[in-house]
Amino acid sequence: VQLVEPGGGLVQPGGSLRLSCAASGSIRSIYAMGWYRQGAGKQRELVAQITRDGTTNYADSVKGRFTISMDNAKNTVDLQMNSLKPEDTVVYYCQLIPIDPYESTNWGQGTQVTVSS
């Protein structure tokens, strides 16, 4: 399974950015997709996750600002990020959790988001 994450980039504080992730390859069935982020020297942390039935989970730091959505037919997941803050500046990673618990979780290569004036 390959996860491709176009998007990311530079945006001013208070601005918006949309991240997209497309899964391809040998995909049997997806339990959930999501976005994590990781700053330098820090652990990777959950930003938002969505299950195939539409159940969402957000980090407290992004609630009310970020919205995650998934297209089950296309195996894509998007993250709409509004009211961005400088502290949102990190690398964002796409995640795919297969429904088969014996299959590994898949990760994208990461995309840099920079919030700066």
N, C-alpha and C positions, 0 to 999 in steps of 0.2 A: 504494500500500500504506500502510495506517495501522497504527501500533502504539500500543495503549492500555495504560497501566501503572497500574492501580489499586494501592493498597497504599502502602508506605512509612509513615513516621510516627516517633513517639518511643518508644524502648524503653530500659530500664535496662541498664547493663553486665552481661554474662552472660546476657542475655535472648535471645529468638528473634523473628524476623520473617520473613514469607514475602512475596516479591514475585512478582507475576504479570504477564504480558504477553500480550495477544491481538492477533494479526495479522488484518487484514481488507482487503478490496479486491481488486485484480487480482493474485492470487497464483498464479503458474504452478507453480513448484516451489521448495522451500526446500533449500538446501545445509546451512545451519546457523543456529542462533539463539543469542543469548548476552546477557550482561550486562557492561556497562562501568561505570566510575564516574569521577567527576571532581571534584576539590576545587578550591577557589578558587585561581586562578593556576597551576593544574597541568594537565598533559596528561591527556587521557582515557586510562584504563588498563583492560586486560582484567581482569575478575573471574572469569568462567567462560563457557565456550562448549560447545555440544553440537551435533554433526552429526546429520543425519537418521537415520543408522544407529546412533546412540547413543554415539559416541566423544566423550569429554569432555576438557576442558582447563581447569585451574584456575590462578589466580595462586598463588604460593607462600604469600602472606600469608593466604589463605583456605582452603587445603587442610586437610581434616579438620574444618572448621567449616561450610562452605557446601556445598550440594548442588544441582546444576542438573538439571532434568528437562524433557522436551519431549513434548507430545502431538501426534503427527503428524496425526492426524485433525482436531483442532481448531485446529491452527496456534497453539498456545500454548506458552509457556516459563515455568517457575517457578524461583525461586531461594529455597531454604530456607536461612535464615541463623541459625545457632546460635552460642552463646558470643560474642555481639557485644561489640566493644570500642569505646571512644570514638573510636579512629582509623578506625573504619568509617563515621564520620559524614561523608557526602558525598552528592552527587546521583548516583543510579544510572540508567543508560540501557539500554533494551532495544535489541537489534540483530537484524536479520534479513539474512542473506546469501543472495541468490537463487542457484540452481544455474547460471543463465545468467551467464557472466562479463561479458557486456556490459550487464547490468542493475546498477543502483546498489545499494549497501548501504543499508538503511533503518534509521532511528533513531526511537525514541520520544521523547516530550517531556521525559522525566526525572522522577524522583520522589525526594523528599528523605528520607533516612534519618538520624535523629539518635539517637545512643547517649549517654545522659546520665542521671545520677542526680538 
